[in-house]
Amino acid sequence: MTDALATPYLAVDLDVLSRNIERTAGWAREHGLRLRPHAKTHKSPEIARRQIESGAVGLTVATVAEGEIFCRAGATDLFVAYPVWAAGERGARLRALAQRVALRVGVDSVEGAQHLGIALAGTSATVMVEVDCGMRRTGVPAGEAFEVARAADRAGVRVAGVFTFPGHGYAPGAAARAAVEEAAALAEAAELLRTNGFADIEVSGGSTPTLAHSDATVLTEVRPGVSVFNDAQQVELGTCGWEDVALTAVGTVVSRGGGRFVLDAGAKVLGADRPGWATGAGRVPSMPDARVVLLSEHHAVVEVPAGAVLPELGERVAVAPNHVCAAANLAREYVVTVAGRVTRWPVTAAGANT
């Protein structure tokens, strides 16, 4: 950490980042799966470039705006893994993006497919039918995938395959079961499409906690996001260890006493995401038994075990956010130490939520 830098800021350990990128890419290669990491985690063209160089076939994005930003940064293959409602101005933007990159877009309704047909007419863009595998968010039941695929085909958009997100694997002990449900839903949907004339389809799934359990006999592609950085949630889920956390928020101790200390890195830096099973609103890797027990906009209150030594006023402490994607979306830059020198990488797609 560099004392000259004003806190709070997001620090990236380049060695850990590089190791995480290569580990994920190596796992995908070993299992014969295409890797399309979700760039909404890092929102950084510099990190995206490193993922592509490590073997990723393209990027997953969450919004059209993210797609536009990564396109301008040189990305050539993008999947908007979201059922985009391609009407009006957003439809025009999606069409413009499709004219610049190899583009796939999520769809989970007949009506959505019809709008995509209008917006993407005359382009080479394709759609992926989203299937719900148990998260109960977006996506159709597997048995309804063909209805959506047929609507897209009739609207003039080629169907590239099916996809899902096993987000219900984000709970203690839930990853393996979520991966089984992911594989079952995707296998059913994929078979339904194949028997109805859709050939050579992609079968896309995966998340960071479920990645190790992914069924390579069903999936052809995986889309983990958080694995590039990891975070406090992943450590508590057992997906990784503290040595695998590449991004932390660095704050200064501004108050202390009574078994607690306060940092100047609050919810506007760490993000406010805290699932009910998490043991804190963030964790301190250097003090594994400490917990962030209270977050306000500009304060993080950290409670330490009885008898533990509190850091001094003015001392700098690194905190692992619960959900690193939320922290990244709030930042403008990452502070990265490369060969002993501090450099800054812009978080170019931060706030690109449209």
C-alpha positions, -999 to +999 in steps of 0.1 A: +000+000+000+012+035-007+008+061+020+008+089-006-026+078-020-057+093-004-081+067+009-104+051+003-094+034-030-097+000-046-064-018-047-057-047-071-029-072-065-017-079-100+000-112-091-032-126-076-053-112-105-031-128-131-032-161-112-070-160-109-073-153-147-050-182-156-066-206-131-101-200-146-088-202-182-069-234-174-099-250-158-120-243-189-093-257-212-089-288-191-127-295-193-130-286-230-153-256-224-154-223-240-147-195-215-167-162-218-160-144-185-186-119-172-170-084-175-196-068-152-174-079-123-144-058-133-157-033-159-121-028-170-108-030-206-073-037-193-086-068-174-107-079-203-077-078-225-058-101-201-087-125-200-089-127-238-051-132-240-055-160-215-079-179-238-114-164-233-134-166-266-152-133-258-169-114-230-202-115-213-218-082-204-249-072-184-261-042-204-260-026-238-239+002-223-212-022-211-212-038-246-207-004-262-178+005-239-160-028-244-166-026-281-149+008-282-120-007-262-115-034-289-137-063-279-150-082-309-172-109-295-199-100-269-229-117-252-254-095-235-266-121-210-299-104-202-333-104-218-329-070-234-362-053-243-350-040-276-376-012-282-370+024-290-336+039-284-322+008-268-331-012-298-312+013-320-282+011-298-283-027-299-284-027-337-255-003-339-235-026-316-244-056-337-229-039-367-195-036-350-191-069-331-201-106-331-231-102-308-254-125-289-284-113-269-305-131-243-342-136-248-369-152-226-402-143-242-420-144-275-426-107-273-389-100-265-379-121-295-402-101-318-386-068-307-351-083-312-362-094-347-370-058-355-339-043-339-314-068-353-329-073-388-301-075-414-273-080-389-254-112-380-265-110-343-279-141-327-300-148-296-296-172-267-328-184-251-326-180-213-337-209-191-345-207-154-327-235-136-339-226-101-330-190-093-365-178-102-353-146-117-353-145-155-356-173-180-384-197-190-389-232-178-368-256-199-399-271-215-408-237-229-374-229-245-385-241-280-415-217-280-392-187-275-366-201-300-393-206-326-405-170-321-370-157-326-365-178-357-398-165-371-387-129-363-356-135-385-330-138-357-308-169-356-309-189-324-274-197-312-283-217-282-296-217-246-282-203-214-289-200-177-274-185-145-273-208-114-275-179-090-291-200-063-257-215-059-247-184-039-255-199-005-235-221+018-235-257+006-257-249-024-232-249-053-231-285-061-269-289-061-274-257-082-249-271-108-269-303-110-301-283-116-283-261-141-272-291-161-307-307-160-325-276-172-299-269-200-299-305-211-337-305-214-339-272-232-310-280-256-325-314-265-358-297-272-342-273-296-321-299-313-351-322-319-369-293-335-343-284-360-319-261-342-284-275-348-249-267-335-263-248-304-242-233-276-251-244-241-239-217-217-239-216-180-217-213-150-210-190-121-180-186-098-193-207-069-207-234-092-179-235-117-160-264-102-193-285-103-202-276-140-212-306-161-190-306-191-211-333-207-239-308-210-224-273-211-202-260-239-195-226-224-190-211-189-194-175-178-179-169-144-174-133-133-163-129-097-134-155-100-112-127-116-111-109-082-129-131-057-144-115-026-156-120+010-186-140-002-165-164-021-142-170+009-172-177+031-187-200+005-154-220+004-148-212-033-114-196-026-091-186+002-079-152+013-048-156-008-071-156-039-087-122-032-072-098-057-092-067-049-096-049-016-108-015-005-081+004+014-093+027+041-077+047+069-086+041+106-103+073+117-117+062+150-111+034+175-121+020+209-143-005+226-132-034+205-140-017+173-123+006+147-138+027+120-125+031+084-132+058+059-144+032+034-182+029+036-210+016+015-202+041-013-169+022-017-176-013-006-211-016-019-240-025+004-247-061-007-250-084+023-268-117+019-285-131+050-259-159+055-228-136+053-211-131+087-203-094+080-207-065+056-171-072+045-140-089+059-105-079+067-081-105+052-053-095+076-076-100+106-097-131+096-117-131+129-127-094+125-161-085+109-174-053+093-205-050+115-219-017+103-217+002+070-229+037+065-221+058+034-186+067+044-179+046+075-171+009+080-172-002+116-150-033+122-154-054+153-125-074+165-125-104+189-120-097+226-083-091+234-073-084+198-051-054+192-068-026+174-050-008+145-037+027+153-054+059+142-042+067+107-032+031+099-044+017+066-064-014+065-076-034+035-112-047+034-125-074+011-160-064-001-188-089+002-197-086-034-169-073-056-191-065-086-209-038-065-177-023-054-163-021-089-194-004-102-189+024-077-152+030-085-135+052-111-102+035-110-081+006-097-048+013-080-024-014-092+012-020-082+033-032-111+070-039-106+071-016-076+053+012-094+018+024-087-004+027-118-041+033-123-065+014-145-097+032-153-130+013-144-143+024-178-177+007-175-185+017-140-221+030-138-229+017-173-263+004-163-285+010-193 
